[in-house]
Structures are given as C-alpha cells and as structure tokens.
Amino acid sequence: MVENTVPVREARARLADYINRAEEGVPTVITRDGVSVAALVPISDFEALEEAADVVLAREAEAALTEGGPTVTMAELLAGLFSERDAGAA
C-alpha cells in the first residue's frame, strides 16, 4: 500500500513536489472523492510494469496458439480495438 495519498486538488497545487518525489522513488496515489484514481510513480516502476504486462500477454498468446485457440489478423485486431474504444465513448 502506498503511504503517500493525496486528493486531486492537492496534487494539482503541488505537482512539481510530487514529481520530485517520484524521481526520488516515492510513489503518490491521487484520489478523487476518497477513491484512488491515479498514481504518480518513478518511471522505472512504470516501465517495469509495462514490461511485465508484455510478458504476460505474450505467454497468454503462446498458450492460446499451443491449445489451437482462435487467431485473428492484425486488421481484425485493430478493428476490434477501435470498435471497443468507440463503444466506450458513446
């Protein structure tokens, strides 16, 4: 659990301070109405998270292929992603 939690208003007012803290390795969770909505983290943590997500997705794709799961073309994948995005915006 992150000890440094601040409301959006404070984060806006002191953004430079929280960026400096992130550079020092201290993450900050930003809340809205008491609910965590974002996090300001060191870039190395963010990059590690992205890399871990890529590894998990690659393993899931390999498993689906090994099990004879369905495959899609890049065009089908992109069409699906855009339709999900557009449906969420509606």
N, C-alpha and C positions, 0 to 999 in steps of 0.2 A: 504494500500500500504506500502511496506517495504521501509524504508528510506535508508537503507544500501545496495547499489547495487554496485557490483564490477565486472570488467571483469575477465575472467578465468586466465589470466596471473597474475594479482594482487592476486587473490585468491590462486594460487599456491605458489607465493612468500611469502605470509603471512598467510598460512593456520592455523598455530598454533594460531595466533591472532584472526582469525575468529572463531575457535573452542572455544577459551576462551570467546569470546563474546556470542556465543550460550549458553555456560554454565551459563552465566550471564543473559540469557533471551532475547538476542538481535539476531534476525534472520538476515541473509545475503543472498541476491539474487545474483546469479552468472550469468553473461551474456556472450554470445559469439556473436560477431558482432552486439552488441546492443540488442540482443534478450535474454530474460530470459530463462535459460536452466536448472537451478538447484537452490536449496535453502539449506542453512545450518541453521538448526533450533534447538532449545532446544529439547532434547529427549522427554521431557514431551509433547511438542506440537505434535511431530511426533506420539507418542503413542496415544494421543487423536484423531488424525486424523485417524489412523488405526482403533481404536475402533468405531469411528463414521461411517466409511465405512462398518465395520462389521454389525453394527446395520441396516444401510440402506439396505444392501444386504439381511439380514435376513428378514426384512419387505417385500422386493420385493418377496422373495421366499414364504413367507407365503401368500401373496396376490395371487401369481400365483397358489398356491395349492388350495386356497379357491375358486378361479374362475375356477377350473378344468383345469388349464393350463397343458402343457406337462411336463412330468417328464423324467429324464434320470438316468441311473445307474452311479455309480462312474466311471466305466470303460469307458463309453461313454463320460462322462465329461472330464476325463483325456485325452482321445484320441483327443477330440476336442481342448483342450488347447494345446496339443503338435503339432497338425497339424497347428493351428494358429501361433504358435511360429516358426515352420519350414517354413511356407509360408512367414512370415515376414523377415526371414533370407535370403531368396532366392533373 
